Amino acid sequence: MRRIKFILAMLMAVVIMCGCESSNIELPGSSEGTAACEIYRIEIASQTLKAETTALEGETQEQMVEYAFSKMREKTDESNTAVPDDLELNSVMIESGLLSLDFNSAYSSMTAGEELAFKTAAVYTFTSLDFVDYVYITVDSNPIQMTNGQYLGKLGREDIVIDGNISAEPTNYEILTLYFKSEDDTGLDTEIREVEVNPNQPIERYVVEQLILGPEDEDLKSVIPTDTKIRDISSADGICYVDLSGEFVSKQTGTDSDAVAAVYCIVNSLGELEDVTRVQFLINGEKIDNYNNIMDFSMPIEPNYNISFE
């Protein structure tokens, strides 16, 4: 599976801007150089995930991870744990920045909302350690299978998208109409997909994330470069502003019709949303006049549901 940038059909991606490293951090009342990390718990008053910088214990990296997990389990007067009472850590393995965590079967008993809160808290807690870049979760040595049948891969902070006030609410399910290029290259066909979404995140992001992941139907063709990143996305007055990374342009190596199809896969899919009538593309935060010498991106683009490449 691709990292889901939270296809989660998940969850999703995040930006709580308060990361720290686990070494050489001076804590109040501690000696200089004390190893520390951020422990994420659910603040009771706001029901949002908040971080508390905590001194680490342990001689090895694995022991530090186990200690951080034990701190995640703690409850205080101000905060609650995102870790279920019966969830146990079976094993820890660290290799080249990838932290693999294997949990007992209690993981599978979490509701969607509980899993979202735990997964977010875990990824943010452990990636605050300077030797962890990504977290990979298994249950009794088995990979986690999502509602769309794909497997959950490694997760980094860029893969779980939340804002500073994200709450640990249950996720919702949305039915998306996604457009992909037809196998015979003559036009676009649709794929209906149910995805698990966080109600605090714009549905537009999930649409584009699913398009980047590609079709599940083997009779459809993906034409959006898989390296494409969503830098930002929002809608106002019927226009959806989609800010993509430069890979959307530079990694488009197909035919001209593939490049045009990539645009209209996004425009038509977003146009299926109630509040979107046009799409304004930005590349690395800027409007561009020339998209691969075939389209003008300086103005919003309307859907074309009858587009043909014959």
PATINU-11435 format. One record per residue: residue in three letters; x, y, z of N, C-alpha, C, O in turn. Coordinates in steps of 0.1 Angstrom, whole numbers, plus 2048, in hexadecimal, padded with zeros to 3 digits. Atoms other than C-alpha are relative to their C-alpha. Example, Ala and Ser with C-alpha at 12.3 -4.5 7.8 and 13.67 -1.06 7.14 Angstrom:
! residues 2
ALA8097F480087B7D384E80980C80081380C807 SER7F77F58008897F58477F880B8087FD816809 
! end
This chain:
! residues 310
MET8087F480080080080080980C80081480C805 ARG7F97F37FF80A8247FC7FD80680D7F4802814 ARG8017FC7F380F83781B7F38068037F280E80D ILE80C7FA7FD7EC84281C80280D8047FF80D810 LYS8017F37FC7F08628227F28018057EA80A801 PHE80C8037FB7D38598337F57FE7F77EB8067F7 ILE80B8068067BE84781A7F77FC80B7EB7FE80C LEU8068067F47B683683A7F57F87FE7F27F2808 ALA7FF7FC80D7A783182580580D8008048157F7 MET7FA7F77F77B984A83E8058097FF80A80D7F5 LEU7FC7F67F97C186084E80C8037FA8167FD7FF MET7FE7FA8007D086D84480880480180D7F9805 ALA7FA7F77FF7EE88A8488018098087F680A80E VAL8047F97F47F78A786380980B80281580B7FE VAL7F67F77FE8048C586E7FF80680E7FB81180F ILE7FF7FA7F28088C989480F8058008187FD800 MET7F37FB8018268E089380780180D80980C813 CYS7F98007F38388D68B38097F48018097EE80C GLY7F880C7FF8518BB8AB80D80380881180F808 CYS7F37FE7F98718B68BF8097F47FD8047E97F9 GLU7F780B80188F8A08BE8037FA80E800800818 SER7FF8077F48988868D880E8028078107FD812 SER7F37FE7FA8BC8918DF80380E8027FF8177FB ASN7FA7F37FD8CD8AF8EF7F580A8027F78167FE ILE80B7F77FD8AC8BF8FA80180380F8017FA817 GLU8007FD7F28AE8D291A7F28028067EB80B801 LEU80D7FF7FA8908CE93080080880C80B809813 PRO8007F87F48858E594C8037F780C7FD7EC80D GLY7FC8087F48958D996C8087F47FE80A7EC807 SER7F880C8028AB8C095B80E8057FC8108107F9 SER7F27FD8048D08BF9528008017F17F87FB7EA GLU7FF7FE80F8DA8CA92F8037F37F980B7EB7FE GLY7FE80B8088D98B09147F77F48047F97E97FE THR80A80B7FD8BD89A9237F97FC7F47F38057ED ALA80780580C8AE8849087F18028037EC7FF80F ALA80E7FE7FE88988D9047F87FE7F37FE7FE7E8 CYS80880080C86C8898EC7F28068047F0809810 GLU80D7FB7FD8488958E97F67F48017F67EB7F9 ILE80A80A7FE82C87F8F77F38067FD7EF810804 TYR80D7FB80480A8848E77F57F98087F47ED808 ARG80C8057F97EB8808FC7F48097FC7F58137F6 ILE80C7F98037C788C8FA7FD80A80B7FA805816 GLU8037F77F67C18AC90D7F18008037E98007FA ILE80E8027FC7A18A89217F880C7FD7EC80B7F8 ALA8097F48027958CC91F7FC8027F17F18067EF SER8037FD80E7988CF8F97FD7F47F87F97F57EC GLN80180D8077978AA8EF8098017F38057FC7E9 THR7F680080B7B58B18D880D7FA8048107F9810 LEU7F38067FD7D78A18D580A80B80480B8157FC LYS7F67F67FC7F18B58E880D7F880480D7ED808 ALA7F38067FD8168AE8EE80680580D804811810 GLU7F97FD7F482A8AE90E80E7FB7FE8107EF7FD THR7F28048018508AE90C8047F880D8037FD818 THR7FD8087F585D89292280E7FA7FF8127F77F4 ALA7F280680088088592C7FE7F17FE7F57EB803 LEU80080E80488786391E8097F880A8137FD810 GLU7F78097F98958459308027F47F77FA7F07EF GLY7FD80B8088A682792180E8017FA81280C7F7 GLU7F27FF8068C981E9158007FD7F180A8027EA THR80180380F8BF8118F27F48087FA7EB80C801 GLN80C7FA8078A88208D87F37F98037E97FF804 GLU80C8087FE8908048DD7FA80380E7EE804810 GLN8057FD7F388E80B9027FA80E8017F1810809 MET8067F28008888308FC7F27FF7FA7E98067FF VAL80D80180686B8278E57F67F980A7EB7FE80B GLU8098077F685C80F8FF7FD80A80C7F280A811 TYR8027F77F586082A91A7F680B7FB7ED80F802 ALA8097F680584F8449037F27FA7FF7E8802802 PHE80E80680183282C8FD7FA7FF80E7EE801810 SER8058017F282F8279237FB80E8057F180F80C LYS8057F27FC82C84D9277F48047F87EB80B7FE MET80C7FE80781284E90C7F47FA8077E9800806 ARG80B8077FA7FD8379217FB80780D7F0805812 GLU8037FA7F47FD84E93F7F480A7FF7F38107F4 LYS80B7F67FF7DF86394980380B80B809807815 THR7FD7F57F67E188595B7F28078027E88037FC ASP80C7F97FD7C889D9697FB8087F37EF80B7F2 GLU8037F780C7CA8B19487FF7F87F37F97FD7E9 SER80080880D7CE89592E7FD7F28027FE7EC80D ASN80380E8007C28739258097F97F680E7FF7ED THR7F78078097D58589137F87FC7F37EC7FA7F3 ALA80680480D7CE84F8EE8037F17FE7FF7EB7F4 VAL7FD80F8007DA82B8F67F57F88077F37FB813 PRO80A8087F97BF8128FE8067F880B8127F480A ASP7FB8067F47C38019208067F27FD8107EF802 ASP7FC80E8037C77DE91180A7FF7F480E7F47F0 LEU7F680080B7DF7E88F580E7FE80581380580D GLU7F38037FB8017D88FA80A8007F48067FD7E8 LEU7F67FF80A8217DD8E68087F280080F7EF80A ASN7F980D80082E7BB8DB80F8017FD8177FA804 SER7F27FF80484F7C68CB80380D7FA7FA8147F5 VAL7FB7F38058647E38C080C7FD7F78157F57FB MET7F480280987C7E38A280380E7F97FA8147F4 ILE7FC7F480688F80189580B7FD7F58157F77F8 GLU7F680280A8A28018747FF80C7F67F580E7F0 SER7FE7F580A8AE81F85F7F480A8017EF80E7F7 GLY80A7F67FE89583786E7F17FB8007E8803803 LEU80D80680087781F86C7FE7F980D8057EF810 LEU8048067F386781688D7F47F67FD7E97FB7FA SER80A80A8018537F688B7FB7FC80D8027F8816 LEU8078037F383A7F18A77F67F57FD7ED7F67F5 ASP80A80B8018277D08AB7F780080D7FD7FF818 PHE8097FF7F48087D28C27F87F38007F77EB7F7 ASN80880C7FF7F17B78CF7F28037FA7F080D7F4 SER80D8008077CE7B08C27F680B8057ED80E7FE ALA8097F57FB7BE7CC8D780080B7F77F78137F7 TYR8007F580A7C97E48BB7F47FF7F77EE8097F4 SER80B8028097AE7D58A57F28038067E88037FF SER80D7FD7F97937DC8BF7FD80F8017F2812805 MET8027F17FF7978028BD7F68047F57F57FE7EA THR8097FA80A77C8168AC8088097F681480B7F9 ALA7F87F880A78682B88E80580D807810811804 GLY7FC7F47F978784A8A480C7FE80981580580A GLU7F68037F779C8398BE80D7FD7F98188017FD GLU7F48048087B482B8A480780D7FA81380E7FA LEU7FB7F38057B884E89480880780B81380C808 ALA7FA7F87F57C085E8B680D7F98048187FF805 PHE7F48077FC7D98428BF80B8017F68168047F9 LYS7F680080B7EA84189D80780D7FF81380E7FE THR7FB7F38017EE86689C80A80380C81580880A ALA7F87FE7F47FB8678C080D7F87FF8187FD803 ALA7F480980081384A8BA80A8067F58168077F8 VAL7F77FB80B82185889980780D80581380F803 TYR7FA7F37FC82787B8A88097FE80C81380580D THR7F88037F583586D8C880E7FA7FC8187FF7FF PHE7F480780384E8568B98098077F58158057F6 THR7F87F880985986C89C80680C80680E8137FF SER7F97F67F98638868B580D7FB805816803809 LEU7F38067FE88086E8BC8088037F48048007E9 ASP7F87FD80C89D8788A68057F47F880A7F67EE PHE7FC80C8078A385489C7F47F97F97F67EE7F4 VAL80C80680687F84E88F7FB80A7F67F88157F9 ASP8067F880A87285B86E7F27FB7FD7E98037F9 TYR80D8068038558438687FD7F580A8067F0810 VAL80580A7F784082C87C7F87F67F87EF7F97F0 TYR80780B80783380A86F7F97F780B8007F2814 ILE8078077F68187F98837FA7F37FB7F57F27F0 THR80680D80380E7D48837F97FB80C7FB800817 VAL8088057F57F67C08988037F18008007E97F7 ASP7FB80E7FF80479E8A48077FC7F38057F17ED SER7F780280C81D7A08877F98017F37FF7FF7E9 ASN8077FF80D8027A686D7FE80F7FD7FB817805 PRO8037F38047FF7C68597F28048027E97FC801 ILE80D7FB7FE7E17DC85E7F98027F37FE8097EA GLN8077FF80C7C77D98437F580B8027ED80A80C MET80A7F57FF7B17F883C7F37FC7FA7F27F17F4 THR80D80380578D7FA8327FF7FE7F17F67F77EC ASN80080280E7967FC80D8087F47FB80A7F27EF GLY7F980C8037AA7DC80F80F8027FF8167F87FE GLN7F27FE8007CC7EC80D8067FF80E7FF800818 TYR7F98017F37E67E982880780D80480C8147FC LEU7FA7F37FB7F280583E80F7FE8008147F5806 GLY7F280180181680C83780680980B80080C815 LYS7F97F87F683082184A7FA80E8007F58137F6 LEU8067F37FF82484285780A80A806811807810 GLY7F97F57FB83686385C7F780C8037EB80B801 ARG8087F47FC82B8858687F98067F47EE80C7F5 GLU8067FA80C82488F8447F47F87FB7ED7FC7F2 ASP80A80980580C8728407F38008087E97FB804 ILE80C7FF7F87F387A85C7FD80F801805817807 VAL8037F28017E389C8567F680480A7EA801809 ILE8097FA7F67D48AE87380480F80280F8137FE ASP7FC7F27FD7D38D287E80380180F8017F6816 GLY7FD7FF7F27DC8DF8A07F57FD80A7F77FC816 ASN80C8027F77B98DA8AE7F97F37FD7ED7F1800 ILE80780C8037B28B78A17FB7F880C8027F7816 SER8068077F479B8A48B88007F17FD8017ED7F1 ALA80080E80179A87F8BE7F27FB7FD7ED7F2804 GLU80E80480477887B8AD8007F47F780A7F27F0 PRO80180B80A76C85D89A8018057F27FC8107EF THR7FF7FC80E77385F8757F27FD7F97EA7F57FF ASN80C80280875786085B8047F87F480F7F67F0 TYR7FD80780D75384D83B7F98087F57EE80D7F6 GLU8057F880B74E85F81A8017F87F380B7F07F1 ILE80080680D7468527F780580A7F67FF8157F4 LEU7FA7F780A75D8627DD7FE7FB7F27FF7EF7F0 THR80080480E7598627B880D8057FA8108117F9 LEU7F37FD80477C8617AA8017FD7F17FC7F37EC TYR7FE80280F78686578580F7FC7FD818801802 PHE7F38058057A38517757FF7FF7F17F47FE7EB LYS80080280F7AE84D7517FC7F27FD8007E8804 SER80580D80479D83074080C7F87FA8167FE7F5 GLU7F58098047B38127378038027F180E8017ED ASP7FD7FE80F7AE81971180480E7FD8068117F1 ASP7FB7F28027BA83D7167F78097F87FB8137F3 THR8097F880879B84B7057F980B8097F4815803 GLY8077F67F878C85E7238037FD80F80C7F7813 LEU7FF8027F178685E7497F47F78047E97F97FF ASP80B8087FA77284475C80080280F80A807815 THR8017FD7F27668467808027F38087FF7E8804 GLU7FF80B7F676D83079F7FA80680C7FE810811 ILE8067FC7F47578337BD8077F980C80A7ED80C ARG7F78057F576B82F7DD7FB80680E7F881280F GLU8037FC7F276183080280D8028088157F9808 VAL7F37FD7F977C8408177FC80480E7F280A811 GLU8027FC7F277F84683C80780D80281380F7FE VAL7FB7F27FF78486B8437FF80680E7F6802815 ASN8017F97F478B8818607F780D7FD7FB8157F5 PRO8097F580376F89B86280780E8028018187FE ASN7F87F47FE7898B586C8088047F480E80F7F4 GLN7F87FD80B79A8B384B7F78027F37EC7FC7F2 PRO8087FE80C78E8C08297FE7F47F78087ED7F5 ILE80280C80877E8A58148088017F380B7F77ED GLU7F97FE80C7908B57F680E7F98008137F37F7 ARG7F38067FE7B18A88047FF7F17FD8087EB7F7 TYR80280F8027A48848057FE7FC7F28037F27ED VAL80380380F7988867E180E7FF7F98107F67F2 VAL7F38008087BB8907D48097F58058117EF7FD GLU7F780B7FB7CD8777EB7FC7F37FA8057EB7F6 GLN80480D8067B885B7DD8037FF7F28077F57ED LEU7FC80080E7BF8667BA80F7FD7FE8137F67F5 ILE7F28038007E48667C18037F180380C7EB7FD LEU7FF80E7FD7E18437D07FD7F77F38037ED7F2 GLY80380780D7D38387AE7F37F78017EE7F680C PRO80D8088007B58227A48027F280680D7ED805 GLU80080E7FB7AC8017B47FB7F77F57FF7EB7F4 ASP80580880B79B7F679480B7FF7F58118097F1 GLU7F58028097B57E677D7FD8057F28068067EA ASP8047FB80D7A17F375F80280F7FE7FF8157F4 LEU7FE7F28007AA81776880F8038018177FA806 LYS7F27FD8017CB82976480380C8097FC816808 SER7FC7F57F87DD84077C8098097F88138047F2 VAL7F87F78087EC85F76B80680B80980D814804 ILE7FA7F67F77F587578A80D7FA80580C7EF80B PRO7F38067FB81A8707937FE7FD80F7F9805817 THR8028047F281B85D7B480880780A806807816 ASP7F77F87F78368747C27F980D8037FE81580B THR8077F37FE81D8917C17FC80180F7F67F8815 LYS8047FD7F28188A17E47F680B8007F68147F7 ILE8097F57FE7FB8B67EF80680A80A807807816 ARG7FA7F67F780A8D67FD7F58078087F780A814 ASP80C7F97FA7E88E68057F47FE7F87F57FC7EC ILE80C8018087C48E37FB7F58078087F4804814 SER80C7F97F97A58F98037F78047F57FA8057EA SER80A7FB80A7859057F37FA80D8057F880F811 ALA8077F37FD7749277F27F98057F47FF8057E9 ASP8087FB80B7589357DD8007F77F48007FC7E8 GLY80180A80B7569157C880D7FC7FA80D7F37F2 ILE7F380480677B9147C08087F880A80A7FD815 CYS7F78087F87918F97CE80E8037FC8128027F0 TYR7F27FD8027B59047D18097F480480A7F180F VAL7F880D7FE7CC8E67CD80F8047FD8138067F2 ASP7F17FD8017F18ED7D48087F38008087EC80B LEU7F980C8018068D07C880F8027FF81380D7FB SER7F17FF80182B8C97C98047FF7F17FC7FC7E9 GLY7FB7FF80E8408CD7AA8007F27F98017F27EC GLU80080D8078408A77A37F47FE7F77F47F77EE PHE80B80180881D8AB7958038047F27FD7FE7E8 VAL7FC7FB80E82D8BD77780C7F87FC80D7F27F1 SER7F38068048518AF7778007F17FE8087EC7F6 LYS80080F80184888A77C7F57FB7F67F37EF7F5 GLN80A80480A82D88A7618077FC7F480B8047EC THR7F880580B83E8747487F87F97F57FD7F37EC GLY8098068098208677357FE8087F38068117F0 THR8037F880C8108747157F980D8047F680F810 ASP8077F37FD8008967127F27FD8057ED80480E SER80E8037FC7DE8867168007FB80F7F77FD816 ASP7FE8047F27EB87673780180C8097FB80D814 ALA7FE7F37F87F58997437F38078027EF80C80C VAL80D7FA8007D38A773A7F77F88097EF7FE811 ALA8088097F87C288974A80380280F7F9802817 ALA7FC7FE7F27D588F76A7F980C8067F480C811 VAL8067F37FC7C78B276C7F17FD8027EB80180C TYR80E8017FF7A38A87657FC7F48097F07F480E CYS80480A7F57A488977C7FE80880D7F5805815 ILE8027F87F47A98A37987F48097FF7EC80A808 VAL80A7F68017928BD78B7F27FA8007E97FE807 ASN80D8078017758A57837FD7FA80E7F17FA812 SER8038077F37798927A47FC80B80B7F3809812 LEU8037F57F77798B37B87F28067FD7EB80A805 GLY80C7FA80575C8BF7A37F47F88057E97FD804 GLU80B8097FB7478A27B17FC80580E7F1801813 LEU8037FB7F27488B47D37F680B7FE7F68137F5 GLU80B7F780172A8CA7DA80580F7FF7FF8167F8 ASP7FC7F27FF73E8EA7E080B8047F681080F7F7 VAL7F57FD8097578E87C47FB8007F17F57F77EC THR8037FF80E7518F57A180C8027F780B7FF7EB ARG7F47FE8087748FD79580C7FD80980B7FD815 VAL7F48047F97988F479F80B8097FB80E80B7EF GLN7F57F88037B590C7A180D7F880480F7F5810 PHE7F38077FD7D78FA79F80B80A80480C8147FE LEU7F37F97FC7F69077B180B7F58008087EA804 ILE7F58098008188F77AD80A806809810811806 ASN7F67FA7F682F8FC7CB7FC80E805804816807 GLY8057F37FB8189187D67FE80B7F67FA8167FA GLU8007F580A81992B7B57F77FC7F57F67F07F1 LYS80780380D80292E79780A7FF7F58148067F5 ILE7F780180C8129237777F88017F47EC7FD7F3 ASP8077FE80D80892D7548017F47F77F87F17EF ASN7FD80B80A81690E7438027F380780C7F180E TYR7FF80E7FA80F8EA74E8047F77F47FC7F37EC ASN7FB80980A8258D47387FD8047F27FB7FC7E9 ASN8027FA80E81F8EB71A7F37FC7FA7F17FC7EE ILE80D8058067FB8DE7177F48078077E9807801 MET80B7FA7F97E68F173180480D80781080E80C ASP7FE7F47F87E39137427FA7FE80E7EE7FC80F PHE8048017F27E29117687FD80D8077FB80D813 SER8017F37F97DE93676E7F28038047F080C80D MET80E7FE7FD7B89347707F97F38057FE7E8801 PRO80780C7FB7A091C7827FA7F87F47F67FE7EA ILE80480980A7968FE76D7F37F98037F17F480F GLU80D8067FE7728F17698017F17FD8097ED7F4 PRO80080E80376A8CC7697FC7FE7F17F58067EB ASN80480480D7668BB7477FD7F18008067E97FF TYR80480E7FE75289B74B7FF7F87F37FD7EC7F3 ASN80180780D75289372680D8007F980D7FF7ED ILE7F37FF80777789771F8037F37F98017E87FE SER7FC80B80878488070480E8027FB81280D7F8 PHE7F27FF8057A88786FA8027F87F380D7F57EF GLU7FF80780D79F8676D98058097F58068057EA 
! end
